[in-house]
Amino acid sequence: MCLAVPARVCALLDGERAVIELDGLKREISIELVDDVTVGDYVIVHVGHALGKLDPEEAEETLALLRDFAEAQA
């Protein structure tokens, strides 16, 4: 199963890479596929690549659902 998740951009490294944060974990990703990414944006991330931007409210709702699902599985 493949899953793309929302994550907040916390730093831009250059025009092609950024650092995202997801539940306290920071990862470097490619932002080559998405235009005009800025710090604070939410992006959908899959296998190290941002696929698109996401509205902050929608991102938070999705993250809450994913957390609820993870807790239910524990």
C-alpha positions as a Markdown table, in Angstrom:
| # | Residue | x | y | z |
|---|---|---|---|---|
| 1 | Met | 0.0 | 0.0 | 0.0 |
| 2 | Cys | 1.3 | 3.5 | -0.9 |
| 3 | Leu | 0.5 | 6.5 | 1.2 |
| 4 | Ala | 1.2 | 10.2 | 0.7 |
| 5 | Val | 1.0 | 12.3 | 3.8 |
| 6 | Pro | 0.9 | 16.0 | 4.5 |
| 7 | Ala | 3.9 | 17.6 | 6.2 |
| 8 | Arg | 4.9 | 21.2 | 7.0 |
| 9 | Val | 7.9 | 22.8 | 5.2 |
| 10 | Cys | 10.3 | 24.1 | 7.9 |
| 11 | Ala | 13.3 | 25.1 | 5.7 |
| 12 | Leu | 14.2 | 25.6 | 2.1 |
| 13 | Leu | 17.6 | 24.3 | 1.1 |
| 14 | Asp | 17.7 | 25.4 | -2.5 |
| 15 | Gly | 15.3 | 25.5 | -5.4 |
| 16 | Glu | 14.9 | 21.8 | -5.5 |
| 17 | Arg | 15.1 | 20.6 | -1.8 |
| 18 | Ala | 13.4 | 21.4 | 1.5 |
| 19 | Val | 13.2 | 20.1 | 5.0 |
| 20 | Ile | 9.7 | 19.0 | 6.2 |
| 21 | Glu | 8.5 | 18.2 | 9.7 |
| 22 | Leu | 6.0 | 15.4 | 10.5 |
| 23 | Asp | 5.3 | 14.6 | 14.1 |
| 24 | Gly | 8.6 | 16.0 | 15.3 |
| 25 | Leu | 10.7 | 14.2 | 12.7 |
| 26 | Lys | 12.5 | 16.2 | 10.1 |
| 27 | Arg | 13.3 | 14.9 | 6.6 |
| 28 | Glu | 14.9 | 16.3 | 3.5 |
| 29 | Ile | 12.6 | 16.0 | 0.4 |
| 30 | Ser | 12.5 | 17.1 | -3.2 |
| 31 | Ile | 10.3 | 20.0 | -4.1 |
| 32 | Glu | 11.0 | 19.9 | -7.8 |
| 33 | Leu | 7.5 | 19.0 | -8.7 |
| 34 | Val | 5.8 | 21.8 | -6.8 |
| 35 | Asp | 5.9 | 25.6 | -7.7 |
| 36 | Asp | 6.3 | 28.4 | -5.2 |
| 37 | Val | 7.0 | 26.4 | -2.0 |
| 38 | Thr | 7.6 | 28.5 | 1.0 |
| 39 | Val | 8.4 | 27.9 | 4.7 |
| 40 | Gly | 5.2 | 27.1 | 6.5 |
| 41 | Asp | 3.5 | 25.5 | 3.5 |
| 42 | Tyr | 1.9 | 22.1 | 3.8 |
| 43 | Val | 2.8 | 19.7 | 1.1 |
| 44 | Ile | 1.8 | 16.1 | 0.3 |
| 45 | Val | 4.9 | 13.9 | 0.5 |
| 46 | His | 5.4 | 10.5 | -1.1 |
| 47 | Val | 8.7 | 8.6 | -1.1 |
| 48 | Gly | 10.8 | 11.8 | -0.6 |
| 49 | His | 9.0 | 14.0 | -3.1 |
| 50 | Ala | 6.5 | 16.8 | -2.6 |
| 51 | Leu | 3.6 | 16.1 | -4.9 |
| 52 | Gly | 1.5 | 19.3 | -4.3 |
| 53 | Lys | 0.5 | 21.9 | -1.8 |
| 54 | Leu | -2.3 | 21.5 | 0.7 |
| 55 | Asp | -4.5 | 23.9 | 2.6 |
| 56 | Pro | -3.3 | 24.1 | 6.2 |
| 57 | Glu | -6.8 | 23.3 | 7.6 |
| 58 | Glu | -7.1 | 20.2 | 5.4 |
| 59 | Ala | -3.5 | 19.2 | 6.3 |
| 60 | Glu | -4.3 | 19.3 | 10.0 |
| 61 | Glu | -7.5 | 17.4 | 9.6 |
| 62 | Thr | -5.7 | 14.7 | 7.6 |
| 63 | Leu | -2.9 | 14.5 | 10.2 |
| 64 | Ala | -5.5 | 14.1 | 13.0 |
| 65 | Leu | -7.2 | 11.3 | 11.1 |
| 66 | Leu | -3.9 | 9.5 | 10.6 |
| 67 | Arg | -3.0 | 9.9 | 14.3 |
| 68 | Asp | -6.4 | 8.5 | 15.3 |
| 69 | Phe | -5.9 | 5.5 | 13.0 |
| 70 | Ala | -2.4 | 4.8 | 14.4 |
| 71 | Glu | -3.8 | 5.0 | 17.9 |
| 72 | Ala | -6.6 | 2.6 | 17.1 |
| 73 | Gln | -4.1 | 0.1 | 15.6 |
| 74 | Ala | -1.9 | 0.2 | 18.8 |
